[in-house]
Amino acid sequence: MDYIKKETLDKNVKGKSVIALTDFAELFEKEFGIVVPLKEKTTYEKLTEEQRRKLTKAIFYNEEVLEQLRKASTERDYIQNDEEAIQIIKKAGDGQ
């Protein structure tokens, strides 16, 4: 069976106003024999290998980014607005 009938779902949630992820995991195990581990991914895990390579290249092979990192580490000169941050990221992504 690749589906759960509404009646089965209703029976398992028993009128709860909030259904926890663990409720669904238990239901999958009971109905399908599938164990669903519930583990939150970290930000790092959410990036693909290709995304990590591109970010690394954008940071460590872009002299403007490296200069900003050096300056920020010595002067604590942080980007103050989102538009400026977006422009820097776009430049780094374009290899400028």
The 8 nearest C-alpha neighbors of each residue, nearest first, counted from 0:
[[1, 2, 31, 3, 30, 4, 32, 27],
 [2, 0, 3, 31, 30, 4, 27, 33],
 [1, 3, 0, 4, 31, 30, 5, 27],
 [4, 2, 7, 5, 8, 1, 0, 30],
 [3, 5, 7, 6, 8, 2, 9, 10],
 [4, 6, 8, 7, 9, 3, 10, 2],
 [7, 5, 9, 4, 8, 10, 3, 11],
 [8, 6, 10, 4, 5, 9, 11, 3],
 [7, 9, 5, 11, 6, 10, 12, 4],
 [8, 10, 6, 12, 7, 11, 13, 5],
 [11, 9, 7, 13, 8, 12, 6, 14],
 [12, 10, 8, 13, 9, 7, 26, 22],
 [11, 13, 9, 15, 14, 10, 8, 18],
 [14, 12, 10, 11, 15, 9, 8, 16],
 [13, 15, 12, 16, 9, 10, 11, 17],
 [16, 14, 17, 13, 12, 18, 9, 11],
 [15, 17, 14, 18, 12, 13, 19, 9],
 [18, 16, 15, 19, 12, 14, 20, 22],
 [17, 19, 15, 22, 16, 20, 12, 23],
 [20, 18, 22, 21, 17, 23, 24, 12],
 [19, 21, 23, 22, 24, 18, 37, 25],
 [20, 22, 24, 19, 23, 25, 37, 18],
 [23, 21, 25, 19, 20, 24, 26, 18],
 [22, 24, 26, 20, 21, 25, 27, 19],
 [23, 25, 21, 27, 26, 22, 35, 28],
 [26, 24, 28, 22, 23, 27, 21, 29],
 [25, 27, 23, 29, 28, 24, 30, 22],
 [28, 26, 24, 30, 31, 25, 29, 33],
 [27, 29, 32, 33, 25, 34, 26, 31],
 [30, 28, 26, 27, 32, 31, 25, 33],
 [31, 29, 27, 28, 26, 32, 3, 33],
 [32, 30, 33, 27, 28, 29, 0, 26],
 [33, 31, 28, 29, 30, 34, 27, 26],
 [34, 32, 28, 31, 27, 35, 29, 30],
 [35, 33, 28, 36, 32, 24, 27, 25],
 [34, 36, 24, 33, 37, 28, 27, 25],
 [37, 35, 38, 34, 24, 21, 33, 39],
 [38, 36, 35, 39, 21, 20, 24, 34],
 [37, 39, 36, 40, 41, 35, 20, 21],
 [40, 38, 41, 37, 42, 44, 36, 45],
 [41, 39, 44, 38, 45, 42, 43, 37],
 [40, 42, 44, 43, 45, 39, 46, 38],
 [41, 43, 45, 44, 40, 46, 39, 47],
 [42, 44, 41, 45, 46, 40, 51, 47],
 [45, 43, 41, 46, 42, 40, 47, 48],
 [44, 46, 42, 43, 41, 40, 47, 50],
 [47, 45, 44, 43, 50, 51, 48, 42],
 [46, 48, 50, 49, 51, 45, 44, 43],
 [47, 49, 51, 50, 52, 46, 53, 44],
 [48, 50, 52, 47, 51, 53, 46, 54],
 [49, 51, 47, 53, 52, 48, 46, 54],
 [50, 52, 48, 54, 49, 53, 55, 46],
 [53, 51, 49, 55, 50, 54, 56, 48],
 [52, 54, 56, 50, 55, 51, 57, 49],
 [55, 53, 57, 51, 56, 52, 58, 50],
 [54, 56, 52, 58, 57, 53, 59, 51],
 [55, 57, 53, 60, 59, 54, 58, 52],
 [58, 56, 54, 91, 55, 61, 60, 59],
 [57, 59, 55, 56, 61, 60, 64, 54],
 [58, 60, 56, 61, 55, 57, 65, 64],
 [61, 59, 56, 58, 57, 62, 65, 55],
 [60, 62, 64, 63, 59, 57, 58, 65],
 [61, 63, 65, 64, 66, 60, 59, 58],
 [64, 62, 66, 65, 61, 67, 91, 95],
 [65, 63, 67, 66, 61, 62, 58, 68],
 [64, 66, 62, 68, 67, 63, 69, 61],
 [67, 65, 69, 63, 68, 64, 62, 70],
 [66, 68, 70, 64, 65, 69, 71, 63],
 [67, 69, 65, 71, 66, 70, 72, 64],
 [70, 68, 66, 72, 67, 71, 65, 73],
 [69, 71, 67, 73, 68, 72, 74, 66],
 [72, 70, 75, 76, 68, 74, 73, 69],
 [71, 73, 69, 70, 75, 74, 68, 76],
 [72, 74, 70, 71, 75, 69, 76, 68],
 [75, 73, 76, 71, 70, 72, 69, 77],
 [74, 76, 71, 72, 73, 77, 70, 68],
 [77, 75, 71, 74, 70, 78, 72, 73],
 [76, 78, 75, 79, 71, 74, 67, 70],
 [79, 77, 80, 84, 83, 76, 81, 71],
 [78, 80, 77, 81, 83, 84, 76, 82],
 [81, 79, 82, 83, 78, 84, 85, 77],
 [80, 82, 84, 83, 85, 79, 78, 86],
 [83, 81, 85, 84, 80, 86, 87, 79],
 [82, 84, 86, 81, 85, 80, 87, 78],
 [83, 85, 81, 87, 82, 86, 88, 78],
 [84, 86, 82, 88, 83, 87, 89, 81],
 [87, 85, 89, 83, 88, 84, 90, 82],
 [88, 86, 90, 84, 89, 85, 91, 83],
 [87, 89, 91, 85, 90, 86, 92, 84],
 [90, 88, 92, 86, 91, 87, 85, 93],
 [91, 89, 87, 93, 95, 92, 88, 86],
 [90, 92, 88, 94, 57, 89, 93, 95],
 [91, 93, 89, 90, 94, 88, 57, 95],
 [94, 92, 90, 91, 95, 89, 88, 57],
 [93, 95, 91, 92, 90, 61, 57, 89],
 [94, 90, 93, 91, 61, 92, 63, 89]]
